Amino acid sequence: MSQQITGHTGLLCLLGSPVAHSISPAMHNEACSQLGLDYAYLAFDVSEDQMPAAVDALRLFNARGWNITMPGKNIMCKLADEVSPASEITGACNTIVNDNGKLKAYTTDGIGFMKAVEECGVNIIGKNMTLLGGGGAATAILVQAALDGLKEIDVFNIRDAFYPRLEEIARQLNERTDCTVRVHDFSNPEELRKAIENSAILVNGTSVGMAPNTDRTLIEDKSLFRPDLFVFDVIYNPKETKFLKDAREAGCKTSNGMYMLLYQGAASFELWTGKKMPVEIIKEKYFS
């Protein structure tokens, strides 16, 4: 954000509910200030049924762009004029770029995940992944990982409302990428063991283990962890979930979702401004 808001200051924002807890305004305003960009980033609490009206208003105000969090990621994708390949496959987006009234939808969560893995010094391109979950974060990871060149991805989810959509996403990825994607019922322990044994990375893409339910984990059998397995949890509160603690104690290299959050924001920022977010400064101020 500029030192002083003027009549020229551009609008960036976050839509969703709830949003008061979000770190996004601090992160993006700091980045704009560091780079001398005349934008202000605000957070607006908007329910799913309010999304069309909010988008009409932002288009009218010529807002440069916005992020979308739950519960609006799916409906926002339908309201956009153009969608990225990842958003088309998932049917969801978390970033909108407004180019003179034309709204372009992107999903940067998967980009943030891939960059966070790279940040840990781990190369998973051409390798196998086991992914737990079929919700928004998990499918964003799944799609980006397949698009970026993983060899095989085994996804495990309970047979809930997400399951048919997960199967359809897998079908599209198998048709459109060189990655082989398989969807499994989480209740099959032998398939899970086999998948993890063949994987370079194991990812928890669910909210299981998030505060305040920090005693929970999807992997009760600690023998599934091995020292050469990289273990990633999208959760960042707590910083170390039981899932990660058990993996670390088994000798695994681990990472939480904090840098995934940072890098998905950095990807959105670059889409809006054409500038690289000063991530080292943002890390030091908000992620240390």
LUMTORDREN-822240 format. One record per atom (N, C-alpha, C, CB): residue in three letters; x, y, z. Coordinates in steps of 0.05 Angstrom, whole numbers, plus 5000, padded with zeros to 4 digits. Glycine has a CB too. Layout:
N
ALAXYZ/...
# end
This chain:
288
MET501749765000/MET500050005000/MET501850255000/MET498150005024/SER501050454985/SER502550704985/SER502450835012/SER501550894962/GLN504251025017/GLN504351175042/GLN501751325047/GLN506751365042/GLN500551415025/GLN498051565028/GLN496151485005/GLN498551875027/ILE493751405013/ILE491751334993/ILE490851584978/ILE489351185006/THR490751564952/THR489951784935/THR487651704917/THR492351884918/GLY486851884900/GLY484851824880/GLY485751634859/GLY483852074867/HIS488351574858/HIS489351384838/HIS489851114850/HIS491951494827/THR489551074876/THR490250824889/THR488350604879/THR489950844919/GLY489650384870/GLY488150154859/GLY487249964882/GLY489750004839/LEU485149824877/LEU483949644897/LEU484649354891/LEU480949674898/LEU485749214912/LEU486048924913/LEU484548834938/LEU489148844914/CYS483548594938/CYS482048504962/CYS481748204964/CYS479348634962/LEU480548124986/LEU479947854992/LEU476947824997/LEU481547745016/LEU475647634984/LEU472847574988/LEU472547305001/LEU471247594961/GLY470747275020/GLY470247015033/GLY468947065060/GLY472746855035/SER468546845075/SER467446865101/SER468146625118/SER464346905100/PRO469546655140/PRO470446915152/PRO473146995140/PRO470646885182/VAL473847245142/VAL476347345131/VAL477947515151/VAL475847505106/ALA476747585174/ALA478047765193/ALA480747665203/ALA476247815217/HIS481147395203/HIS483647275212/HIS485847275191/HIS483146995222/SER485247345167/SER487047305144/SER489547475146/SER485647365118/ILE491847345139/ILE494347495138/ILE494747625111/ILE496647295143/SER492947575092/SER493347675065/SER493547985063/SER491047585048/PRO491748135077/PRO492048425076/PRO494848525084/PRO489948565092/ALA495848425107/ALA498448505116/ALA500648435096/ALA499048375143/MET500448195085/MET502548095067/MET502548265041/MET502047805060/HIS500248305029/HIS500148445003/HIS500648745006/HIS497448394990/ASN499648865028/ASN500149145032/ASN503049195037/ASN498449255055/GLU504349015051/GLU507249045056/GLU508749025030/GLU508248835076/ALA507948835013/ALA509348794987/ALA509049044970/ALA508248544973/CYS506549154969/CYS506149394953/CYS507749624964/CYS503149474953/SER507949654990/SER509549865002/SER512449834995/SER509149865033/GLN513549594997/GLN516349544991/GLN517049614963/GLN517049254997/LEU515149564944/LEU515649604916/LEU514649874906/LEU514449384900/GLY513450034923/GLY512450294915/GLY510050284897/GLY514650454902/LEU508350074900/LEU506050044883/LEU503650164896/LEU505549744877/ASP502050314881/ASP499850474892/ASP497250304892/ASP499350724876/TYR497250104910/TYR494849934914/TYR494349914944/TYR495349644902/ALA491849864950/ALA490949794977/ALA489449534976/ALA489150024990/TYR490149344995/TYR488949084996/TYR487149065021/TYR491148854996/LEU484649015017/LEU482649005038/LEU481348725039/LEU480549215035/ALA480148665062/ALA478648405065/ALA475748465068/ALA479748245089/PHE474048335053/PHE471148365054/PHE469748105061/PHE470048485028/ASP468148105082/ASP466747865090/ASP464247835072/ASP465847875120/VAL464347635054/VAL462347605034/VAL461447305034/VAL463347685005/SER458847255037/SER457846985037/SER457546885008/SER455146965052/GLU457146635005/GLU456946514978/GLU454746644961/GLU456446214980/ASP452346694974/ASP450146814959/ASP450547104953/ASP447546774974/GLN452447234966/GLN453047514961/GLN455247554940/GLN453947644987/MET456547334932/MET458747354913/MET458047494887/MET459747084908/PRO455847424873/PRO455247564848/PRO455047864851/PRO452647464836/ALA453747964872/ALA453448254876/ALA456148374883/ALA451448304899/ALA457848234898/ALA460448334905/ALA462148364880/ALA461848164926/VAL462048164863/VAL463648164838/VAL462748384819/VAL463447894824/ASP460148424817/ASP459048654801/ASP460148914811/ASP456048654802/ALA460248944838/ALA461249194849/ALA464249234844/ALA460749204880/LEU465749024847/LEU468649034842/LEU469249094813/LEU470048784851/ARG467648984795/ARG468049044767/ARG467349344762/ARG466148864750/LEU465249434774/LEU464549724771/LEU466649904782/LEU461849774786/PHE467849824805/PHE469949984818/PHE472649954803/PHE470249904847/ASN472749784783/ASN475249734768/ASN477449634787/ASN476149984753/ALA476749464806/ALA478749344823/ALA480649174805/ALA477449154845/ARG483249194812/ARG485249054795/ARG485048754798/ARG488049144802/GLY484348664822/GLY484148374826/GLY483348304854/GLY486748234818/TRP482748054859/TRP482147964886/TRP482647674889/TRP479148034892/ASN482947604915/ASN483047324923/ASN480347234932/ASN485147284945/ILE479846974931/ILE477446854941/ILE478146624959/ILE475546764917/THR476946624982/THR477146395000/THR474446275003/THR478446485028/MET474246065020/MET471645935024/MET469646135035/MET471945695042/PRO467146125027/PRO465945905011/PRO465545974981/PRO463245835023/GLY467046174971/GLY466446274944/GLY468146174921/GLY466646564945/LYS469945984926/LYS471845904904/LYS470445784880/LYS473845714915/ASN468345624884/ASN467045494862/ASN465245694847/ASN465345264872/ILE463645844861/ILE461846034847/ILE463346254833/ILE459846154867/MET465646334843/MET467346534830/MET468346434803/MET469646624848/CYS468946184802/CYS469846064777/CYS467646094755/CYS470645764781/LYS465146064763/LYS462946084744/LYS462446374736/LYS460445964757/LEU463146564753/LEU462746844748/LEU464946964730/LEU462546994774/ALA467146824728/ALA469446934712/ALA468846914682/ALA472046784719/ASP470247074667/ASP469947074637/ASP471846864625/ASP470447344626/GLU474046814639/GLU476046634628/GLU477346484652/GLU478246784611/VAL478046234648/VAL479246084670/VAL481845944661/VAL477245864681/SER483645924680/SER486245784674/SER485745484672/SER488345844696/PRO487645334660/PRO487245044659/PRO486744914686/PRO489644924646/ALA488245004706/ALA487944884733/ALA485144944744/ALA490044984752/SER484245184741/SER481545264750/SER479345124735/SER481145564749/GLU479845074709/GLU477844934693/GLU477544654703/GLU478744934663/ILE479744514709/ILE479544244718/ILE478344214746/ILE482344114717/THR479144394764/THR478144374791/THR475344494794/THR480044504810/GLY474644674776/GLY472044824779/GLY472145024801/GLY469844624784/ALA474545104810/ALA474845304831/ALA477145484825/ALA475345154858/CYS477145714839/CYS479445904835/CYS479746054862/CYS478846104812/ASN482146164865/ASN482646334889/ASN483746604881/ASN484646194907/THR484046664855/THR485046914846/THR483647014821/THR488146894840/ILE482847264821/ILE481747394797/ILE483447624789/ILE478847484803/VAL483947644763/VAL485247874751/VAL483248014734/VAL487847794734/ASN482848274739/ASN480948434723/ASN482448594702/ASN479348624742/ASP482248514677/ASP483548654655/ASP481348814640/ASP485048454636/ASN481049064649/ASN479149244636/ASN476349124634/ASN480049314608/GLY475449004656/GLY472748894657/GLY472648594651/GLY471049034639/LYS474748474640/LYS474748194634/LYS476048044658/LYS476348134608/LEU474547864670/LEU475447734694/LEU476747464687/LEU473147694714/LYS479247434695/LYS480747184689/LYS481247044716/LYS483447244675/ALA480446794717/ALA480646634742/ALA483046444742/ALA478046474746/TYR484346434764/TYR486746264768/TYR486546124795/TYR489346434766/THR487845904798/THR488245784824/THR491245774830/THR486945504826/THR492045904851/THR494945924857/THR495645744881/THR495746204862/ASP493745614893/ASP494345444916/ASP496345224909/ASP491745314928/GLY495845094886/GLY497644884877/GLY500444984870/GLY496544734853/ILE500545224858/ILE503045354853/ILE504545404879/ILE502645624837/GLY503145494899/GLY504345544925/GLY505445284937/GLY502345664944/PHE503945064934/PHE504944814944/PHE507544724931/PHE502744594940/MET507544734904/MET509944644889/MET512344824896/MET509344654859/LYS511945074900/LYS514145254907/LYS515045204936/LYS513345554904/ALA513245144954/ALA513945084981/ALA515544824983/ALA511445054999/VAL514844624967/VAL516444374966/VAL519244434956/VAL515044164948/GLU519444594935/GLU522044674924/GLU523644814944/GLU521644844898/GLU522344984960/GLU523745144981/GLU525044955001/GLU521745324995/CYS523944725005/CYS525044525024/CYS527444375012/CYS522844335033/GLY528044434987/GLY530244294974/GLY529544014964/GLY532544274993/VAL526943974959/VAL525943714951/VAL525043734922/VAL523643614969/ASN525843554905/ASN524943544877/ASN523143304873/ASN527443524857/ILE520543364868/ILE518643144864/ILE517743104835/ILE516143194882/ILE518843264817/ILE518143234788/ILE519042964778/ILE519443464771/GLY517242824765/GLY517842554755/GLY517642334775/GLY520542554743/LYS516642404799/LYS516442204821/LYS513542164829/LYS518042304846/ASN513141984848/ASN510441914857/ASN509642064882/ASN510241614861/MET507042124885/MET506042254909/MET503542104919/MET505342544902/THR503342094945/THR500842004958/THR499542244971/THR501341774978/LEU497042294964/LEU495542534973/LEU493142444989/LEU494742714949/LEU492842555013/LEU490542495030/LEU488542725028/LEU491442455059/GLY486142665019/GLY483942865018/GLY483042934990/GLY484943115031/GLY480543034988/GLY479443104962/GLY477943364962/GLY477542884954/GLY478543534982/GLY477343804983/GLY478844004966/GLY477143895011/GLY478344254972/GLY479444474956/GLY482444484955/GLY478444734965/ALA483744474978/ALA486744484979/ALA487944234965/ALA487744505008/ALA486744004971/ALA487843754960/ALA487643754930/ALA486443514972/THR485343834919/THR484943824890/THR486744024876/THR482043864882/ALA487144254888/ALA488944454877/ALA491844344875/ALA488944714893/ILE492644204896/ILE495344074896/ILE495443854875/ILE495943964924/LEU493343694874/LEU493243474855/LEU493543574827/LEU490643324858/VAL492043774819/VAL492043874792/VAL494743994784/VAL489744074787/GLN495744164802/GLN498244304795/GLN500544104794/GLN498844524816/ALA500543914812/ALA502743714812/ALA502643544787/ALA502443524837/ALA500243474777/ALA500043324752/ALA500843494729/ALA497143224748/LEU500043744728/LEU500743924706/LEU503743974706/LEU499244194709/ASP505043984729/ASP507844044731/ASP509743814726/ASP508544154758/GLY508543564724/GLY510243344715/GLY510843124735/GLY512743444707/LEU509143094756/LEU509442854773/LEU508742604756/LEU507742874798/LYS509942384764/LYS509542134748/LYS506942004755/LYS511841944753/GLU506441954781/GLU504041824790/GLU503041954816/GLU504541514794/ILE500441974819/ILE499242084843/ILE496941894852/ILE498242374839/ASP497141804877/ASP495041644889/ASP493541814909/ASP496141384902/VAL491041854905/VAL489442024922/VAL487541854939/VAL487742234906/PHE487541904965/PHE485741754983/PHE483741934997/PHE487441605004/ASN481241864995/ASN479142025007/ASN476841835016/ASN478142244987/ILE475441915036/ILE473041765043/ILE470941805022/ILE471941845072/ARG469041625020/ARG466941644999/ARG464841855008/ARG465641374994/ASP465642105008/ASP463842325015/ASP462942474990/ASP465242515035/ALA461842714994/ALA460842874971/ALA463042944952/ALA459443124981/PHE465542954961/PHE467743024943/PHE468642804925/PHE470143114960/TYR467942554932/TYR469042324918/TYR468442314888/TYR468042074930/PRO465942344879/PRO465442344850/PRO466842564835/PRO462442364845/ARG467042804847/ARG468443024834/ARG471442954832/ARG468143284850/LEU472542824853/LEU475342744853/LEU475842544831/LEU476042624880/GLU474042364827/GLU474342164805/GLU474242304778/GLU472141954806/GLU472542504775/GLU472442654749/GLU474942814744/GLU469942834749/ILE476042934765/ILE478543084762/ILE480842894754/ILE479343234789/ALA480842664767/ALA482942464760/ALA482642374730/ALA482742214778/ARG480142334721/ARG479742254694/ARG480842474674/ARG476742214688/GLN480242724680/GLN481242944663/GLN484242954663/GLN480043204672/LEU485442924686/LEU488442934688/LEU489642704673/LEU489342934717/ASN488542474675/ASN489542244660/ASN489342284630/ASN488041984668/GLU487342434621/GLU487042494593/GLU488942724583/GLU484242564586/ARG489342914601/ARG490643164592/ARG493543194600/ARG489143394604/THR494543014618/THR497343034626/THR498642754623/THR497543134656/ASP501242744627/ASP502742494627/ASP502742364654/ASP505542544617/CYS501442484674/CYS501442374701/CYS499142174703/CYS501042604722/THR499741954717/THR497641754723/THR496441804750/THR498841464721/VAL493841864751/VAL492441924776/VAL490541704782/VAL491042204774/ARG490641604807/ARG488841404817/ARG487441494842/ARG490341134822/VAL484841444844/VAL483241524867/VAL482441274882/VAL480641684858/HIS482941284909/HIS482341054926/HIS480541124949/HIS485040934936/ASP479040934959/ASP477540964983/ASP479540945007/ASP475340744986/PHE479441145024/PHE481341155046/PHE481140915065/PHE480941405062/SER478940765064/SER478540545082/SER480040295074/SER475540475083/ASN481740315053/ASN483340085044/ASN486240115053/ASN483140045013/PRO486939995076/PRO489640045087/PRO491939925070/PRO489839925114/GLU491339705056/GLU493539575040/GLU494139745016/GLU492639295032/GLU492139865003/GLU492640044980/GLU494140294990/GLU490040124967/LEU493540395013/LEU494940625024/LEU497840555030/LEU493540725050/ARG498340335042/ARG501140255048/ARG502740225022/ARG501139985063/LYS501540095002/LYS502940054977/LYS503640314963/LYS501239874958/ALA501640504963/ALA502040764951/ALA504340914965/ALA499440924951/ILE504240924991/ILE506341075006/ILE509040945002/ILE505641075037/GLU509240685001/GLU511740554996/GLU513040634969/GLU511440244997/ASN511340694950/ASN512240764923/ASN512441064919/ASN510440654902/SER512041224940/SER511941514937/SER514441654948/SER509541624950/ALA515141874936/ALA517342044947/ALA516242244967/ALA518742184924/ILE513542304965/ILE512342504982/ILE509542414990/ILE512242774967/LEU508942465016/LEU506242415027/LEU505142685037/LEU506442205051/VAL502742745028/VAL501543005034/VAL498842975048/VAL501143175008/ASN498543115070/ASN495843145083/ASN494543395071/ASN496043155114/GLY492543355055/GLY491143585043/GLY488443635056/GLY490643535014/THR488143535081/THR485643565096/THR486043745120/THR484443295105/SER483943795135/SER484043955159/SER484443785184/SER481544135162/VAL484743525181/VAL485143345204/VAL487743405218/VAL484943045195/GLY487543475243/GLY489943555259/GLY490143845264/GLY492343455245/MET488344005251/MET488444295255/MET487444365283/MET486644435233/ALA488544585294/ALA487644685320/ALA484544735319/ALA489144935328/PRO483044665339/PRO483944575365/PRO484244265367/PRO482044665387/ASN483644115346/ASN483743825347/ASN486443715340/ASN481543705328/THR488443795355/THR491243745348/THR492143465355/THR493043935363/ASP490443305368/ASP491143025374/ASP490442835352/ASP489842945400/ARG489342935330/ARG488442755309/ARG490442735286/ARG485742865298/THR490442505272/THR492142465249/THR490842255231/THR494942385257/LEU491142275205/LEU490042075187/LEU491841825185/LEU489742195159/ILE494341855193/ILE496241625192/ILE496741525221/ILE498941705178/GLU495241325229/GLU495541215256/GLU497941015257/GLU492941085265/ASP498440885235/ASP500540685233/ASP503140825227/ASP499840465212/LYS504840855247/LYS507341005244/LYS509340855227/LYS508541065271/SER508940595222/SER510740445206/SER510640525176/SER510240145208/LEU508540685169/LEU508340775142/LEU510340995135/LEU505440885137/PHE511441115156/PHE513541325152/PHE516241195149/PHE513541525175/ARG517941295132/ARG520641205129/ARG522541445124/ARG520840995105/PRO525041425131/PRO526841655130/PRO527041795103/PRO529441575139/ASP526741655080/ASP527041785055/ASP524341895043/ASP528241585035/LEU522241895060/LEU519641995052/LEU519442285061/LEU517341825064/PHE518742465042/PHE518242745049/PHE515342775057/PHE519042945026/VAL514742895080/VAL511942905090/VAL511143195093/VAL511742755117/PHE508943265080/PHE507943545078/PHE505143555089/PHE508043655049/ASP504543765105/ASP501843805116/ASP500944085108/ASP501743765147/VAL498644115096/VAL497744385088/VAL496944555112/VAL495244355069/ILE496544425135/ILE495944575160/ILE498344725170/ILE494944375182/TYR497944965180/TYR500145115193/TYR499345215221/TYR500845355175/ASN497045135231/ASN496345185259/ASN495144935270/ASN494345425261/PRO496744785286/PRO499344845297/PRO501544815276/PRO499944665320/LYS503944925283/LYS506144915264/LYS507044625259/LYS508545075274/GLU506844465280/GLU507444175276/GLU505044015285/GLU510044095292/THR503643895266/THR501343725272/THR502343455283/THR499543685248/LYS500543295293/LYS501343025302/LYS502342865278/LYS498942875315/PHE501142905255/PHE502042775230/PHE504942835224/PHE500242875206/LEU505743095226/LEU508443165221/LEU510343075244/LEU508643475218/LYS509443095268/LYS511043015291/LYS511742715289/LYS509643065318/ASP509742545283/ASP510342265280/ASP512242205257/ASP507642115275/ALA511942355235/ALA513642325212/ALA516542405219/ALA512642485188/ARG516842635232/ARG519442735240/ARG520842535258/ARG519243005253/GLU519342425277/GLU520542225296/GLU521441975282/GLU518642165318/ALA520141915258/ALA520941685243/ALA523241745224/ALA518541585227/GLY524241995225/GLY526542065208/GLY525942205182/GLY528141825202/CYS523342265178/CYS522542395153/CYS523142695154/CYS519542355148/LYS523742805130/LYS523843095127/LYS520943185125/LYS525543175102/THR520243415138/THR517543495139/THR517243795134/THR516343435167/SER514743875127/SER514144165123/SER511144205128/SER514944255095/ASN510544435141/ASN507744505143/ASN506844685120/ASN507244645171/GLY504444795122/GLY503344945099/GLY503845245100/GLY500444905098/MET505545335118/MET506045625120/MET507145745094/MET507845685143/TYR509145625082/TYR510345735058/TYR508545685034/TYR513045615053/MET506845485035/MET504745455014/MET502945695013/MET503145195018/LEU502245795037/LEU500646035040/LEU502146275028/LEU499846085069/LEU504646295035/LEU506246525025/LEU506446514995/LEU509046505037/TYR507146284984/TYR507646284955/TYR505146284938/TYR509246034948/GLN502846194949/GLN500346234933/GLN499746534932/GLN498046074946/GLY500246674954/GLY499846964954/GLY501847104935/GLY500247074982/ALA504247014934/ALA506247134916/ALA505447094887/ALA509047004921/ALA504346864881/ALA503446804853/ALA501146994846/ALA502646514850/SER499247034864/SER497047224859/SER498147504855/SER495047214883/PHE499947584872/PHE501147854871/PHE502347904843/PHE503147894893/GLU503847704834/GLU505147744808/GLU503147754785/GLU507147514803/LEU500947604787/LEU498847614767/LEU497647894765/LEU496647404772/TRP497248024788/TRP495948294789/TRP497948514780/TRP494948344817/THR500348494790/THR502248724787/THR504348684766/THR503448774813/GLY504948434758/GLY507148384741/GLY509848394755/GLY507148574718/LYS509748424782/LYS512248444798/LYS512448204816/LYS512148704814/LYS514948134822/LYS515447914841/LYS515048024869/LYS518347814837/MET513547874885/MET513247954913/MET515947924927/MET511147774927/PRO516748114944/PRO519248094959/PRO518947894982/PRO520048374971/VAL519047644975/VAL518247434994/VAL520147415018/VAL518247164979/GLU522647475014/GLU524447455037/GLU523747655059/GLU527347505029/ILE522847895051/ILE521948095070/ILE519348015083/ILE521548375056/ILE517547905067/ILE514947815077/ILE515347585097/ILE513047725054/LYS517147395090/LYS517847175107/LYS518647275135/LYS519946995095/GLU520547455134/GLU521747555159/GLU519647695177/GLU524047755154/LYS517847845165/LYS515948005180/LYS513547845189/LYS514948235163/TYR512647655173/TYR510047525179/TYR510247215181/TYR508147595157/PHE512447095174/PHE512546805173/PHE514846685190/PHE512746705145/SER516146855205/SER518446755221/SER517446665249/SER520546975224/
# end
